[in-house]
Amino acid sequence: MEEKIFAFWLCNLPGIGHRKKEYLLAYFGCPREIFFGREHHFAQIQGLQEKDRKLLSQKRTEDSLKKTYEEVCKRGISFVYREEESYPEKFRQMSGMPYGIYFKGRLPEQNIPSIAVVGAREASYGGRQIADKLSFELAENGIQVISGLARGIDIAAHRGTLKAARGKTYAVLGTGVDICYPGQHIETYMMMQERGGVLSEFPMQTPALPYHFPMRNRIISGLSDGILVIEAGKKSGSLITAEAGLEQGKEIFVVPGNIADSRYEGGNELLKSGAVLVTGVRDILDGLGLFYDCDVIERKKKIDDMLETTEKMVYAMLSLEPVHISEIIEKTGLNPVSVMEILLSMQMKHLVQAIGNNYFAIKL
């Protein structure tokens, strides 16, 4: 924890971006040594301006730093940096990833596939419906959905994911994690923290600045296993995300569109360059080499008609990803004895399977 607060301090310094942090770490070796550095040390580091050296040399105490960190934690904000095991493993395989990340809720789970869904802010009604539908189906198949909480395709993807009983979705922000931008998405912003998380490389209270959003796009692609593009214009931010994904070796998926509609111009160009054409969720799962049952949604609908009311409540909480019985009890509001009886009954009907110690999933 003591080492962590120095990493937290380093990531909170205004004007000290990714490249300058790397220069400092290369010279000093760790954030603690930077904290106790002197001005004549900083003068030897290339890339630092005079204002940077003055900032780094300012007097401060460990006690004040600990107090600041504790206040942030009390607000439900977590921080992780590169030397910690919980730092996203995908980032370790790429250059240019942030040294530290702030988040509310959770970070994407490392062992579960993730798809980034990106597209136009001024999306058509049809585009938003496609993003909602595909994101819901990805979530029903156990895939995490990552986007940027922006208007249009982003927010449709987040909301579509949250419609799935076990849907997990994450937003990478171009602000501090304590700021919901745009403000009208506050309800989704709050819900995501229960079913996923919001994260950012920018310190708290960082406002929405134009150059932040291309920076956050590399994180969206970096956290994903593939990128789904829906309605991307020729010079859109979505193409920046897709280009970052290509550089990172990610699979690019594109929903095709009308050649006369400028909102599809960028996506159609990606298709000409070899992106995977998407007409349904199976195209995405096949492209990732994932052998999930794409008929799980229809299967759940048919089975739902056969179940009693309380059975439906329990079954709705299940997916291909195992869920612990305690979570089923909490989400349904049913008492533990009833939940166990229902699960045992559905196991007898070959609808549900027990996996490990009190974990349950849909039986295929």
C-alpha atoms as a printed R data frame, in Angstrom:
    type eleno elety resid chain resno       x       y       z
1   ATOM     1    CA   MET     A     1   0.000   0.000   0.000
2   ATOM     2    CA   GLU     A     2   2.855   2.399   0.814
3   ATOM     3    CA   GLU     A     3   4.347   1.991  -2.665
4   ATOM     4    CA   LYS     A     4   0.886   2.365  -4.210
5   ATOM     5    CA   ILE     A     5   0.297   5.840  -2.790
6   ATOM     6    CA   PHE     A     6   3.452   7.075  -4.549
7   ATOM     7    CA   ALA     A     7   2.171   5.650  -7.855
8   ATOM     8    CA   PHE     A     8  -1.139   7.400  -7.121
9   ATOM     9    CA   TRP     A     9   0.735  10.682  -6.560
10  ATOM    10    CA   LEU     A    10   2.655  10.299  -9.820
11  ATOM    11    CA   CYS     A    11  -0.531   9.699 -11.821
12  ATOM    12    CA   ASN     A    12  -2.196  12.748 -10.256
13  ATOM    13    CA   LEU     A    13   0.482  15.228 -11.289
14  ATOM    14    CA   PRO     A    14  -0.992  17.733 -13.790
15  ATOM    15    CA   GLY     A    15   0.884  17.968 -17.072
16  ATOM    16    CA   ILE     A    16   2.929  14.797 -16.481
17  ATOM    17    CA   GLY     A    17   1.647  12.576 -19.277
18  ATOM    18    CA   HIS     A    18   2.466   9.003 -20.215
19  ATOM    19    CA   ARG     A    19   5.801   9.749 -21.920
20  ATOM    20    CA   LYS     A    20   7.112  11.930 -19.090
21  ATOM    21    CA   LYS     A    21   6.140   9.284 -16.536
22  ATOM    22    CA   GLU     A    22   8.146   6.726 -18.475
23  ATOM    23    CA   TYR     A    23  11.190   9.053 -18.561
24  ATOM    24    CA   LEU     A    24  10.924   9.534 -14.795
25  ATOM    25    CA   LEU     A    25  10.505   5.830 -14.080
26  ATOM    26    CA   ALA     A    26  13.438   4.941 -16.322
27  ATOM    27    CA   TYR     A    27  15.670   7.341 -14.364
28  ATOM    28    CA   PHE     A    28  14.452   6.757 -10.789
29  ATOM    29    CA   GLY     A    29  13.199   3.163 -11.004
30  ATOM    30    CA   CYS     A    30   9.981   3.595  -8.980
31  ATOM    31    CA   PRO     A    31   7.439   6.276  -7.951
32  ATOM    32    CA   ARG     A    32   8.758   6.443  -4.374
33  ATOM    33    CA   GLU     A    33  12.194   7.562  -5.572
34  ATOM    34    CA   ILE     A    34  10.583  10.170  -7.838
35  ATOM    35    CA   PHE     A    35   8.620  11.523  -4.844
36  ATOM    36    CA   PHE     A    36  11.821  12.060  -2.876
37  ATOM    37    CA   GLY     A    37  13.810  13.327  -5.876
38  ATOM    38    CA   ARG     A    38  15.481  16.725  -5.941
39  ATOM    39    CA   GLU     A    39  15.507  19.450  -8.573
40  ATOM    40    CA   HIS     A    40  19.063  18.671  -9.702
41  ATOM    41    CA   HIS     A    41  17.920  15.082 -10.425
42  ATOM    42    CA   PHE     A    42  14.965  16.269 -12.503
43  ATOM    43    CA   ALA     A    43  17.252  18.638 -14.451
44  ATOM    44    CA   GLN     A    44  19.053  15.603 -15.871
45  ATOM    45    CA   ILE     A    45  15.909  14.074 -17.403
46  ATOM    46    CA   GLN     A    46  15.195  14.886 -21.034
47  ATOM    47    CA   GLY     A    47  11.633  15.782 -21.936
48  ATOM    48    CA   LEU     A    48  10.841  17.675 -18.722
49  ATOM    49    CA   GLN     A    49  10.080  21.382 -18.936
50  ATOM    50    CA   GLU     A    50  10.956  23.907 -16.225
51  ATOM    51    CA   LYS     A    51   7.362  23.921 -14.937
52  ATOM    52    CA   ASP     A    52   7.490  20.101 -14.678
53  ATOM    53    CA   ARG     A    53  10.690  20.240 -12.629
54  ATOM    54    CA   LYS     A    54   9.205  22.845 -10.286
55  ATOM    55    CA   LEU     A    55   6.055  20.772  -9.852
56  ATOM    56    CA   LEU     A    56   8.024  17.628  -9.075
57  ATOM    57    CA   SER     A    57  10.229  19.497  -6.593
58  ATOM    58    CA   GLN     A    58   7.378  20.986  -4.559
59  ATOM    59    CA   LYS     A    59   7.411  20.222  -0.835
60  ATOM    60    CA   ARG     A    60   4.946  17.580   0.304
61  ATOM    61    CA   THR     A    61   4.651  14.916   2.993
62  ATOM    62    CA   GLU     A    62   3.747  11.259   2.996
63  ATOM    63    CA   ASP     A    63   1.002  11.954   5.532
64  ATOM    64    CA   SER     A    64  -0.753  14.471   3.263
65  ATOM    65    CA   LEU     A    65  -0.463  12.044   0.352
66  ATOM    66    CA   LYS     A    66  -1.981   9.203   2.400
67  ATOM    67    CA   LYS     A    67  -4.828  11.463   3.472
68  ATOM    68    CA   THR     A    68  -5.604  12.395  -0.145
69  ATOM    69    CA   TYR     A    69  -5.557   8.741  -1.192
70  ATOM    70    CA   GLU     A    70  -7.877   7.728   1.681
71  ATOM    71    CA   GLU     A    71 -10.354  10.474   0.757
72  ATOM    72    CA   VAL     A    72 -10.478   9.174  -2.810
73  ATOM    73    CA   CYS     A    73 -11.087   5.608  -1.582
74  ATOM    74    CA   LYS     A    74 -13.961   6.812   0.632
75  ATOM    75    CA   ARG     A    75 -15.662   8.122  -2.519
76  ATOM    76    CA   GLY     A    76 -15.747   4.608  -3.976
77  ATOM    77    CA   ILE     A    77 -12.892   5.233  -6.390
78  ATOM    78    CA   SER     A    78 -10.191   2.583  -6.770
79  ATOM    79    CA   PHE     A    79  -6.731   2.901  -8.281
80  ATOM    80    CA   VAL     A    80  -4.451   0.271  -9.817
81  ATOM    81    CA   TYR     A    81  -0.974   0.700 -11.279
82  ATOM    82    CA   ARG     A    82   1.309  -1.335 -13.485
83  ATOM    83    CA   GLU     A    83   3.245  -3.166 -10.767
84  ATOM    84    CA   GLU     A    84   0.090  -4.691  -9.275
85  ATOM    85    CA   GLU     A    85  -1.273  -8.101 -10.209
86  ATOM    86    CA   SER     A    86  -4.761  -6.656 -10.776
87  ATOM    87    CA   TYR     A    87  -3.484  -4.281 -13.485
88  ATOM    88    CA   PRO     A    88  -5.089  -5.359 -16.812
89  ATOM    89    CA   GLU     A    89  -2.982  -8.152 -18.273
90  ATOM    90    CA   LYS     A    90  -3.795  -7.086 -21.846
91  ATOM    91    CA   PHE     A    91  -2.038  -3.751 -21.201
92  ATOM    92    CA   ARG     A    92   1.232  -5.474 -20.340
93  ATOM    93    CA   GLN     A    93   1.487  -6.775 -23.905
94  ATOM    94    CA   MET     A    94   1.211  -3.306 -25.507
95  ATOM    95    CA   SER     A    95   3.196  -0.091 -25.540
96  ATOM    96    CA   GLY     A    96   1.672   3.260 -24.692
97  ATOM    97    CA   MET     A    97  -0.739   1.977 -22.050
98  ATOM    98    CA   PRO     A    98  -1.320   4.127 -18.928
99  ATOM    99    CA   TYR     A    99   0.824   3.559 -15.839
100 ATOM   100    CA   GLY     A   100  -2.243   3.835 -13.596
101 ATOM   101    CA   ILE     A   101  -6.019   3.484 -13.927
102 ATOM   102    CA   TYR     A   102  -8.812   4.873 -11.763
103 ATOM   103    CA   PHE     A   103 -12.112   3.004 -11.649
104 ATOM   104    CA   LYS     A   104 -15.511   2.778  -9.974
105 ATOM   105    CA   GLY     A   105 -17.130  -0.642  -9.808
106 ATOM   106    CA   ARG     A   106 -14.752  -3.228 -11.278
107 ATOM   107    CA   LEU     A   107 -12.240  -3.596 -14.075
108 ATOM   108    CA   PRO     A   108 -13.066  -6.038 -16.914
109 ATOM   109    CA   GLU     A   109 -12.459  -9.630 -15.864
110 ATOM   110    CA   GLN     A   110  -9.234 -10.908 -17.382
111 ATOM   111    CA   ASN     A   111 -10.423 -14.434 -18.205
112 ATOM   112    CA   ILE     A   112 -13.684 -13.452 -19.944
113 ATOM   113    CA   PRO     A   113 -13.708 -12.338 -23.627
114 ATOM   114    CA   SER     A   114 -14.468  -8.665 -24.288
115 ATOM   115    CA   ILE     A   115 -15.794  -6.813 -27.320
116 ATOM   116    CA   ALA     A   116 -15.528  -3.049 -27.782
117 ATOM   117    CA   VAL     A   117 -18.603  -1.556 -29.452
118 ATOM   118    CA   VAL     A   118 -18.011   1.837 -31.096
119 ATOM   119    CA   GLY     A   119 -19.772   4.052 -33.606
120 ATOM   120    CA   ALA     A   120 -21.354   7.386 -34.422
121 ATOM   121    CA   ARG     A   121 -22.542   9.813 -31.764
122 ATOM   122    CA   GLU     A   122 -25.208  11.071 -34.156
123 ATOM   123    CA   ALA     A   123 -26.298   7.517 -34.899
124 ATOM   124    CA   SER     A   124 -29.504   6.628 -36.723
125 ATOM   125    CA   TYR     A   125 -32.370   4.927 -34.918
126 ATOM   126    CA   GLY     A   126 -31.540   1.738 -36.818
127 ATOM   127    CA   GLY     A   127 -27.877   1.918 -35.817
128 ATOM   128    CA   ARG     A   128 -28.783   2.327 -32.144
129 ATOM   129    CA   GLN     A   129 -31.152  -0.643 -32.366
130 ATOM   130    CA   ILE     A   130 -28.420  -2.806 -33.901
131 ATOM   131    CA   ALA     A   131 -25.957  -1.796 -31.156
132 ATOM   132    CA   ASP     A   132 -28.555  -2.587 -28.481
133 ATOM   133    CA   LYS     A   133 -29.434  -5.976 -29.993
134 ATOM   134    CA   LEU     A   134 -25.896  -7.181 -30.681
135 ATOM   135    CA   SER     A   135 -24.654  -6.044 -27.265
136 ATOM   136    CA   PHE     A   136 -27.517  -7.857 -25.537
137 ATOM   137    CA   GLU     A   137 -26.760 -11.026 -27.480
138 ATOM   138    CA   LEU     A   138 -23.040 -10.751 -26.746
139 ATOM   139    CA   ALA     A   139 -23.857 -10.417 -23.040
140 ATOM   140    CA   GLU     A   140 -26.206 -13.418 -23.166
141 ATOM   141    CA   ASN     A   141 -23.308 -15.392 -24.608
142 ATOM   142    CA   GLY     A   142 -21.022 -14.390 -21.740
143 ATOM   143    CA   ILE     A   143 -19.078 -11.619 -23.518
144 ATOM   144    CA   GLN     A   144 -18.140  -8.380 -21.743
145 ATOM   145    CA   VAL     A   145 -18.998  -5.184 -23.659
146 ATOM   146    CA   ILE     A   146 -16.709  -2.135 -23.540
147 ATOM   147    CA   SER     A   147 -17.509   1.313 -24.905
148 ATOM   148    CA   GLY     A   148 -17.181   5.019 -24.080
149 ATOM   149    CA   LEU     A   149 -20.554   6.182 -22.614
150 ATOM   150    CA   ALA     A   150 -20.939   8.684 -25.474
151 ATOM   151    CA   ARG     A   151 -24.217   9.472 -27.240
152 ATOM   152    CA   GLY     A   152 -25.436   7.220 -30.031
153 ATOM   153    CA   ILE     A   153 -23.845   3.797 -30.475
154 ATOM   154    CA   ASP     A   154 -21.871   3.809 -27.190
155 ATOM   155    CA   ILE     A   155 -24.815   4.331 -24.859
156 ATOM   156    CA   ALA     A   156 -27.005   1.942 -26.883
157 ATOM   157    CA   ALA     A   157 -24.332  -0.760 -26.423
158 ATOM   158    CA   HIS     A   158 -24.134  -0.197 -22.658
159 ATOM   159    CA   ARG     A   159 -27.918  -0.241 -22.259
160 ATOM   160    CA   GLY     A   160 -28.321  -3.309 -24.450
161 ATOM   161    CA   THR     A   161 -25.789  -5.181 -22.313
162 ATOM   162    CA   LEU     A   162 -27.545  -4.208 -19.088
163 ATOM   163    CA   LYS     A   163 -30.785  -5.760 -20.392
164 ATOM   164    CA   ALA     A   164 -29.144  -9.183 -20.066
165 ATOM   165    CA   ALA     A   165 -29.510 -10.698 -16.599
166 ATOM   166    CA   ARG     A   166 -25.773 -11.271 -16.275
167 ATOM   167    CA   GLY     A   167 -24.568  -8.576 -18.678
168 ATOM   168    CA   LYS     A   168 -21.254  -6.905 -17.821
169 ATOM   169    CA   THR     A   169 -20.368  -3.602 -19.449
170 ATOM   170    CA   TYR     A   170 -17.557  -1.100 -18.904
171 ATOM   171    CA   ALA     A   171 -17.105   2.521 -19.966
172 ATOM   172    CA   VAL     A   172 -13.721   4.131 -20.597
173 ATOM   173    CA   LEU     A   173 -14.093   7.860 -19.946
174 ATOM   174    CA   GLY     A   174 -12.366  10.921 -21.372
175 ATOM   175    CA   THR     A   175 -12.868  12.617 -17.987
176 ATOM   176    CA   GLY     A   176 -12.109  11.685 -14.404
177 ATOM   177    CA   VAL     A   177 -14.160   8.707 -13.181
178 ATOM   178    CA   ASP     A   178 -16.022  11.035 -10.797
179 ATOM   179    CA   ILE     A   179 -17.581  12.857 -13.761
180 ATOM   180    CA   CYS     A   180 -20.433  11.412 -15.812
181 ATOM   181    CA   TYR     A   181 -20.058  12.766 -19.341
182 ATOM   182    CA   PRO     A   182 -22.462  13.423 -20.917
183 ATOM   183    CA   GLY     A   183 -24.551  14.148 -17.828
184 ATOM   184    CA   GLN     A   184 -27.787  12.730 -19.261
185 ATOM   185    CA   HIS     A   185 -26.305   9.243 -19.066
186 ATOM   186    CA   ILE     A   186 -26.059   9.333 -15.264
187 ATOM   187    CA   GLU     A   187 -28.524   6.473 -14.739
188 ATOM   188    CA   THR     A   188 -26.509   4.120 -16.954
189 ATOM   189    CA   TYR     A   189 -23.262   5.402 -15.414
190 ATOM   190    CA   MET     A   190 -24.552   4.382 -11.962
191 ATOM   191    CA   MET     A   191 -25.987   1.017 -13.084
192 ATOM   192    CA   MET     A   192 -22.733   0.053 -14.767
193 ATOM   193    CA   GLN     A   193 -20.886   0.282 -11.477
194 ATOM   194    CA   GLU     A   194 -23.069  -2.546 -10.150
195 ATOM   195    CA   ARG     A   195 -22.740  -4.687 -13.276
196 ATOM   196    CA   GLY     A   196 -19.270  -3.731 -14.494
197 ATOM   197    CA   GLY     A   197 -17.464  -0.444 -14.076
198 ATOM   198    CA   VAL     A   198 -16.289   2.930 -15.343
199 ATOM   199    CA   LEU     A   199 -12.581   3.657 -15.701
200 ATOM   200    CA   SER     A   200 -10.165   6.369 -16.782
201 ATOM   201    CA   GLU     A   201  -6.476   7.210 -16.902
202 ATOM   202    CA   PHE     A   202  -7.300  10.821 -15.989
203 ATOM   203    CA   PRO     A   203  -7.286  12.049 -12.361
204 ATOM   204    CA   MET     A   204 -10.490  12.998 -10.545
205 ATOM   205    CA   GLN     A   205 -12.231  16.221 -11.608
206 ATOM   206    CA   THR     A   206 -10.545  16.141 -15.029
207 ATOM   207    CA   PRO     A   207 -13.038  17.795 -17.425
208 ATOM   208    CA   ALA     A   208 -14.004  16.602 -20.889
209 ATOM   209    CA   LEU     A   209 -11.349  18.017 -23.222
210 ATOM   210    CA   PRO     A   210 -11.279  17.233 -26.969
211 ATOM   211    CA   TYR     A   211  -7.810  15.641 -26.995
212 ATOM   212    CA   HIS     A   212  -8.748  13.242 -24.172
213 ATOM   213    CA   PHE     A   213 -11.096  11.182 -26.326
214 ATOM   214    CA   PRO     A   214  -8.566   9.914 -28.901
215 ATOM   215    CA   MET     A   215  -6.393   8.994 -25.893
216 ATOM   216    CA   ARG     A   216  -9.164   7.006 -24.236
217 ATOM   217    CA   ASN     A   217  -9.879   5.162 -27.509
218 ATOM   218    CA   ARG     A   218  -6.586   3.258 -27.252
219 ATOM   219    CA   ILE     A   219  -7.712   1.988 -23.833
220 ATOM   220    CA   ILE     A   220 -11.092   0.868 -25.198
221 ATOM   221    CA   SER     A   221  -9.323  -1.165 -27.881
222 ATOM   222    CA   GLY     A   222  -6.599  -2.299 -25.482
223 ATOM   223    CA   LEU     A   223  -9.112  -3.882 -23.094
224 ATOM   224    CA   SER     A   224 -10.950  -5.723 -25.860
225 ATOM   225    CA   ASP     A   225 -10.399  -8.925 -27.813
226 ATOM   226    CA   GLY     A   226 -12.168  -7.468 -30.834
227 ATOM   227    CA   ILE     A   227 -13.796  -4.213 -31.947
228 ATOM   228    CA   LEU     A   228 -17.299  -3.973 -33.384
229 ATOM   229    CA   VAL     A   229 -17.870  -0.868 -35.537
230 ATOM   230    CA   ILE     A   230 -21.425   0.345 -36.196
231 ATOM   231    CA   GLU     A   231 -21.976   3.542 -38.239
232 ATOM   232    CA   ALA     A   232 -18.513   5.116 -38.408
233 ATOM   233    CA   GLY     A   233 -17.898   8.127 -40.638
234 ATOM   234    CA   LYS     A   234 -14.693   8.551 -42.596
235 ATOM   235    CA   LYS     A   235 -12.972  10.736 -39.967
236 ATOM   236    CA   SER     A   236 -14.720   9.498 -36.850
237 ATOM   237    CA   GLY     A   237 -13.285   8.663 -33.440
238 ATOM   238    CA   SER     A   238 -14.529   5.117 -33.986
239 ATOM   239    CA   LEU     A   239 -11.972   4.700 -36.756
240 ATOM   240    CA   ILE     A   240  -9.255   5.857 -34.355
241 ATOM   241    CA   THR     A   241 -10.326   3.054 -32.025
242 ATOM   242    CA   ALA     A   242 -10.361   0.556 -34.900
243 ATOM   243    CA   GLU     A   243  -6.912   1.689 -36.092
244 ATOM   244    CA   ALA     A   244  -5.552   1.347 -32.543
245 ATOM   245    CA   GLY     A   245  -7.069  -2.130 -32.456
246 ATOM   246    CA   LEU     A   246  -5.386  -3.090 -35.717
247 ATOM   247    CA   GLU     A   247  -2.021  -1.931 -34.349
248 ATOM   248    CA   GLN     A   248  -2.679  -4.036 -31.227
249 ATOM   249    CA   GLY     A   249  -3.541  -7.089 -33.324
250 ATOM   250    CA   LYS     A   250  -7.268  -7.089 -32.535
251 ATOM   251    CA   GLU     A   251  -9.977  -8.476 -34.824
252 ATOM   252    CA   ILE     A   252 -12.179  -5.768 -36.379
253 ATOM   253    CA   PHE     A   253 -15.884  -6.434 -36.980
254 ATOM   254    CA   VAL     A   254 -18.112  -4.131 -39.022
255 ATOM   255    CA   VAL     A   255 -21.851  -3.906 -39.569
256 ATOM   256    CA   PRO     A   256 -22.193  -2.923 -43.276
257 ATOM   257    CA   GLY     A   257 -24.390  -0.043 -44.362
258 ATOM   258    CA   ASN     A   258 -25.842   2.018 -47.175
259 ATOM   259    CA   ILE     A   259 -23.052   3.302 -49.438
260 ATOM   260    CA   ALA     A   260 -24.936   6.601 -49.786
261 ATOM   261    CA   ASP     A   261 -24.983   7.163 -46.004
262 ATOM   262    CA   SER     A   262 -21.857   8.987 -44.783
263 ATOM   263    CA   ARG     A   263 -22.261   7.364 -41.352
264 ATOM   264    CA   TYR     A   264 -21.219   4.039 -42.889
265 ATOM   265    CA   GLU     A   265 -18.378   5.362 -45.043
266 ATOM   266    CA   GLY     A   266 -15.582   4.561 -42.592
267 ATOM   267    CA   GLY     A   267 -16.973   1.149 -41.688
268 ATOM   268    CA   ASN     A   268 -17.388   0.156 -45.319
269 ATOM   269    CA   GLU     A   269 -13.749   1.130 -45.953
270 ATOM   270    CA   LEU     A   270 -12.706  -1.173 -43.108
271 ATOM   271    CA   LEU     A   271 -14.618  -4.004 -44.784
272 ATOM   272    CA   LYS     A   272 -12.705  -3.401 -48.000
273 ATOM   273    CA   SER     A   273  -9.492  -3.684 -45.956
274 ATOM   274    CA   GLY     A   274 -10.403  -7.107 -44.592
275 ATOM   275    CA   ALA     A   275 -12.569  -6.495 -41.508
276 ATOM   276    CA   VAL     A   276 -15.124  -9.185 -40.641
277 ATOM   277    CA   LEU     A   277 -18.601  -8.432 -42.011
278 ATOM   278    CA   VAL     A   278 -21.251  -8.777 -39.290
279 ATOM   279    CA   THR     A   279 -24.898  -9.622 -39.877
280 ATOM   280    CA   GLY     A   280 -25.427 -11.352 -36.527
281 ATOM   281    CA   VAL     A   281 -23.738 -12.191 -33.242
282 ATOM   282    CA   ARG     A   282 -22.506 -15.534 -34.581
283 ATOM   283    CA   ASP     A   283 -20.141 -13.685 -36.957
284 ATOM   284    CA   ILE     A   284 -18.455 -12.044 -33.961
285 ATOM   285    CA   LEU     A   285 -18.200 -15.216 -31.893
286 ATOM   286    CA   ASP     A   286 -16.872 -17.187 -34.859
287 ATOM   287    CA   GLY     A   287 -14.351 -14.444 -35.608
288 ATOM   288    CA   LEU     A   288 -13.012 -14.687 -32.066
289 ATOM   289    CA   GLY     A   289 -12.911 -18.473 -32.223
290 ATOM   290    CA   LEU     A   290 -15.418 -18.753 -29.381
291 ATOM   291    CA   PHE     A   291 -17.627 -21.812 -29.346
292 ATOM   292    CA   TYR     A   292 -20.639 -20.403 -27.550
293 ATOM   293    CA   ASP     A   293 -24.175 -21.501 -28.279
294 ATOM   294    CA   CYS     A   294 -25.626 -18.649 -30.350
295 ATOM   295    CA   ASP     A   295 -29.098 -20.089 -29.870
296 ATOM   296    CA   VAL     A   296 -28.966 -19.538 -26.102
297 ATOM   297    CA   ILE     A   297 -31.362 -16.565 -26.344
298 ATOM   298    CA   GLU     A   298 -34.026 -18.511 -28.242
299 ATOM   299    CA   ARG     A   299 -33.482 -21.469 -25.914
300 ATOM   300    CA   LYS     A   300 -34.126 -19.254 -22.873
301 ATOM   301    CA   LYS     A   301 -37.311 -17.865 -24.430
302 ATOM   302    CA   LYS     A   302 -38.724 -21.332 -25.109
303 ATOM   303    CA   ILE     A   303 -37.826 -22.664 -21.686
304 ATOM   304    CA   ASP     A   304 -39.219 -19.536 -20.011
305 ATOM   305    CA   ASP     A   305 -42.694 -20.455 -21.297
306 ATOM   306    CA   MET     A   306 -42.447 -23.817 -19.518
307 ATOM   307    CA   LEU     A   307 -41.531 -22.482 -16.080
308 ATOM   308    CA   GLU     A   308 -43.478 -21.317 -13.060
309 ATOM   309    CA   THR     A   309 -43.175 -17.691 -11.921
310 ATOM   310    CA   THR     A   310 -40.486 -18.250  -9.265
311 ATOM   311    CA   GLU     A   311 -38.595 -20.576 -11.598
312 ATOM   312    CA   LYS     A   312 -38.589 -17.845 -14.246
313 ATOM   313    CA   MET     A   313 -37.080 -15.407 -11.743
314 ATOM   314    CA   VAL     A   314 -34.223 -17.778 -10.964
315 ATOM   315    CA   TYR     A   315 -33.671 -18.886 -14.569
316 ATOM   316    CA   ALA     A   316 -33.475 -15.249 -15.717
317 ATOM   317    CA   MET     A   317 -30.432 -14.795 -13.454
318 ATOM   318    CA   LEU     A   318 -28.518 -17.595 -15.198
319 ATOM   319    CA   SER     A   319 -26.362 -17.601 -18.301
320 ATOM   320    CA   LEU     A   320 -23.502 -19.629 -19.759
321 ATOM   321    CA   GLU     A   321 -21.208 -18.015 -17.194
322 ATOM   322    CA   PRO     A   322 -21.512 -19.649 -13.727
323 ATOM   323    CA   VAL     A   323 -23.187 -17.550 -11.013
324 ATOM   324    CA   HIS     A   324 -23.031 -18.158  -7.262
325 ATOM   325    CA   ILE     A   325 -26.252 -18.999  -5.440
326 ATOM   326    CA   SER     A   326 -25.780 -16.020  -3.095
327 ATOM   327    CA   GLU     A   327 -26.063 -13.638  -6.049
328 ATOM   328    CA   ILE     A   328 -29.228 -15.389  -7.267
329 ATOM   329    CA   ILE     A   329 -30.754 -15.019  -3.788
330 ATOM   330    CA   GLU     A   330 -29.798 -11.349  -3.612
331 ATOM   331    CA   LYS     A   331 -31.091 -10.454  -7.094
332 ATOM   332    CA   THR     A   332 -34.384 -12.408  -6.895
333 ATOM   333    CA   GLY     A   333 -35.250 -11.596  -3.290
334 ATOM   334    CA   LEU     A   334 -36.299 -15.214  -2.722
335 ATOM   335    CA   ASN     A   335 -35.304 -17.054   0.440
336 ATOM   336    CA   PRO     A   336 -32.294 -19.430   0.256
337 ATOM   337    CA   VAL     A   337 -34.349 -22.624   0.759
338 ATOM   338    CA   SER     A   338 -36.699 -21.747  -2.121
339 ATOM   339    CA   VAL     A   339 -33.812 -20.885  -4.454
340 ATOM   340    CA   MET     A   340 -32.055 -24.170  -3.717
341 ATOM   341    CA   GLU     A   341 -35.270 -26.148  -4.279
342 ATOM   342    CA   ILE     A   342 -35.867 -24.366  -7.608
343 ATOM   343    CA   LEU     A   343 -32.287 -24.989  -8.758
344 ATOM   344    CA   LEU     A   344 -32.517 -28.667  -7.836
345 ATOM   345    CA   SER     A   345 -35.840 -28.944  -9.685
346 ATOM   346    CA   MET     A   346 -34.364 -27.356 -12.820
347 ATOM   347    CA   GLN     A   347 -31.343 -29.637 -12.596
348 ATOM   348    CA   MET     A   348 -33.736 -32.610 -12.635
349 ATOM   349    CA   LYS     A   349 -35.310 -31.114 -15.783
350 ATOM   350    CA   HIS     A   350 -31.804 -30.820 -17.354
351 ATOM   351    CA   LEU     A   351 -32.157 -27.047 -17.660
352 ATOM   352    CA   VAL     A   352 -29.479 -26.071 -15.159
353 ATOM   353    CA   GLN     A   353 -26.131 -27.543 -14.150
354 ATOM   354    CA   ALA     A   354 -24.137 -27.153 -10.938
355 ATOM   355    CA   ILE     A   355 -20.541 -26.056 -11.484
356 ATOM   356    CA   GLY     A   356 -18.151 -26.119  -8.561
357 ATOM   357    CA   ASN     A   357 -19.225 -25.121  -5.065
358 ATOM   358    CA   ASN     A   358 -22.720 -23.536  -5.273
359 ATOM   359    CA   TYR     A   359 -22.214 -22.109  -8.763
360 ATOM   360    CA   PHE     A   360 -24.870 -22.677 -11.414
361 ATOM   361    CA   ALA     A   361 -25.205 -22.125 -15.169
362 ATOM   362    CA   ILE     A   362 -27.576 -22.903 -18.033
363 ATOM   363    CA   LYS     A   363 -27.243 -26.485 -19.258
364 ATOM   364    CA   LEU     A   364 -26.816 -26.738 -23.021
